[in-house]
């Protein structure tokens, strides 16, 4: 076998991508996001234009790293006989969902809140079914991650990064259902399906903590590599910062305020997010006596 290819396979498997199918799905999603990012830049489109390549870019990149993270997380959990089915189902459903979103972009049709015609209605229904199946798999992974002794091959910092990260991912996707329902209801009334209460951006809380699993895992990996003795404290503090940021996004949106339209309570949440982030940084700068970094 070709040595560079075997090295790539070994590296991919060590990062949670166990099969060529999983590797192909993640690479296809990331490549699609990067390709559409280039097209978006070359065509000089508006970021807020729902028919631009923005969604194809964001969903390709975001779903690619999310799928990769979920496959990596389940690889760290005590295995079950049905794990291959969960991994394959998650890969297929997320790949197909992004394919349909990208297809709508090329058809010059909105990918969400679009019921004009039979084809658009069927595509939106199919996307809802696909993401629902994927969410069930994500919930199952999260439930198992929180079981005692389910993650035994990781440091305490990485163990809690997986648990908090997957929990925040679950909350984010459930918020996605909520904003979809609100958007659909508002569209039926003839109002904007993307704004709430005048200026609240419905997609804001959905994305606020969607990628906590990546940031927390990266911080845990660096903490382990540098042998910081308070790695778990760093992860717990950063997780609280993510929850505060999510609470801020929820409050802003459902108060009908723009992202950075502050009042006393939203300012308090922003300050809490910042202070918790700084507190986690303090553990990095003062890892404790006798510790070494390498």
N, C-alpha and C positions, 0 to 999 in steps of 0.2 A: 504494500500500500504506500502511496505517496506520503513522504514524511511530513511536509508542511500541512497536508490535509489531516493527517492523523493528529498532529499537534493541535490544529484548530478544533477537531472533534473532542479531544481530551480537555481542552480549555473550556469549550462550550458546556461539556458535561459537568465540569467542576463548578460552573456558574449556574447550574440548575436546568440547563437545556439538554435533556437526556436523549432525545431522539432526533433524527434528521427532520422529522415533521415539525417538531417544536422549534428547532433552529430556523427552518424555512419560514414558519409563521412569523416569528419575531423579526427576522431580517426583512421579510416582505412588508411588514407594517412600518418599520423604521425607514426602509428605503422609500416607501410611498410618501411618508411624511417629509423626508428630505427632498424628494423630487418635486413635490407640490410647493414646498417652501421656495425652491428655485424658480418655479413657474410664477408663483405669487410675486416674487421680487422682480422678475423680468417684465411682468405685465403691468407693474405699477398700479395694483388694485388697492381699493380702500379696505382697511382692516375690518371695518364694521359692515361691509357689504356682504349680505348673507349668500350671495351667489359667487363670491370670490373663492379662491383656493385656500382661504383661511381654515375652514373646517377640515378639509382634506389634509392639510398640514398638521393641525393640532391633534386631530383624532388619530392620524397615523403615528405620530411621535408619542403622544400620551398613552395610547392603547398598547403600543409596542413595549414601552418600558413597564407598563402595568402588568401586561401578560408575563413578561420576563420576571418581574418581581414575584408574582404569584407562583410561577413554576419553581422559582428559587426557594420560596418560603415552604412550599409543600415538600420540597426535597429535604428540608431541615426537620420536618415533623416525622414522628414515628410512622413508618409506612403501613398502609392498608392494602388489601388485595385489589380494591377498586380504584387505587390511585391512577393507574394508566388511563382508565376511562374518564376520570375527572380531568386529567391533564389534556387529553385529546379533545374532550368536549369544550373546555375553556379555550383552547387554541382555535378550534374551528369556529365557535360562535363569535369570538371577538374579531377574528379575521373577516368573517362574512359581514359583520355589522359595519366595520370600517369600509369594506368593499362597497356596500350599499350607500353609505354616506358619500364616498368618493364618486360613485356612479351618478348620484344626484347632482354633484358639482359639475360633472361633465355634461349632464343633461340640461344644465342651466335651470335647475329646480332647487328650491329650498329642501334641505334634508329633514328638517323638523317642522312640526306644526303645518304640514302641507297635505291637505286632503283634496286638492283639486284634481279630479280625474281618478280613474280606477287604478292606474299604475302607481301614482303617488301614494294613494291610500294603502295599497298592498305593500309597498316598500316600507312605509312607516310602521305598518302592523308587523311586518317581518322583523324590522329592527327592534321593536318592542319585545317580541318573542325571543330573539337571539340574546339581547342584553339580560332578559329575565333569567334565561338558562345560565348565562355566565354569572349572574349575581348569586344564584343558588350555589354554584360551585365555590364562589368567593366566601360566602357565608359558612359553608361547610369547612373550608380551610381555616377560617378564623376561629370557629368553634373548637376545632381540634388543637389549634395552636394554644388556646387558653386552658387546655386540660393539664392537670399536674403531670410533670415528668414527660410531657409530649415532645419537648425539644431538649434533647440531652447532649447533643454534639456541639453546642455553641456555648460561648461565654455568657454570663448573666446579662451583659450589655446587649449582645446580639439577640439573646432570647427575648428580652423585653422590647427590643426594637421591632422584632417580628410581630409580637403580640400587639403592641400599641399601633404599629403601622398598619396592620391588617384591620384592626378595629376602626381606625380612622378612615380607612378605605371603605369599609362597610357602611359607616355613617355617611360618607360622601355619596355613595351610590344610592342609598336610601333617600338622601336629600334630593338626588337627581330625579327620583320618582315623584317626589313632592312638587318640585318646580315644573316637571312635565305636566302633572295634573293641573296645576294652577295655570300654566301657559295654555293648555288646551281649553280650559274653562274660559279664560279671558279671550281667547281667539273666537270662541263661539259667541261671545257677547260683542264682538267687534272691536275689542281692545287689543293693545299690543301683547303678544304672548311672551315677550322677553323682558318687560318691565313690570314692576309691582308698586302700586301706590304712587305712581307718578315718576319716580326716579330710581327706585330700587332695581338693581340688576339681578335678575333671577339666576343667572348662571354663576354669579359670584360665590355663593356659599357651596355650590356643588364642587367647584374647583379649589376651594380654599385649603382643604387638607387632603385632596385626592392623592397627592404624591408624597405624603408623609412616610410611607413605607420605604421610599428610596432615600430620602434625606436621613431618616433615623438609622437605616441599615448602613449607610455610608459613614455616618458619625460613629456608629458602633464599631465598624471595621477599623477606622483610624484609631479609635480608643484602644482596641485590642492590639493593634500593631505597635502603638506607642506604649503599651502596657500601663495605661493610666488606671490606677486602682479604683477610682470612683466612676468607672465607665457607666455603671447602671444608674448612678445618680444623674449623670449627664443626660442619659436617654429619658429618664423619668421627667426631668426638668424641661427638656425640649418637647416632650409629648404634651406637657401642660401648656407650653407656649403654643403648640399647634391647636389645642382645644380652645385656648383663648382667642386665637386668630379665627377659628371656625365660628365661635360664638359672636365675634365682631362682625363677620360676614353675614351671619344669619340676622343679627340685629339690624345692620344697615339695610339689608334688602327688605325685610318685613316691616321696617319702619318707613319704607318708601323713600329712603335716602340713597344718594349716590355713594360710590365706594368710599370716598374721602370727604364726606359731608358730616363733620363731627358735631356731636353734642356731648354733654357731660359723661353719659354712660359709655358711649362709644370711645371717647377719649380715655376713659378708665381701662377699657378692654385693650386698647392699643398700648397703653403704658404697661399693663400687666404682661402683654406679649413681649414687649421689649425687655422688661426687667427679668422675666424668666429666661429669655435668650441670653442676656448678659450673665445671669447666674450660672447657666450651663457653661458659658465661656470661662468663668472663674475656675471651674473644675479643671479645664484644660491648662490654664496658666499656672495653677497651683495643684499639681497632681498628688502632692504628698511627699513626705520625707522617704528617702530610700528608693524611690521609683526611678526607673530608667526609661528612655525613649529610644526606639530603634526602628 
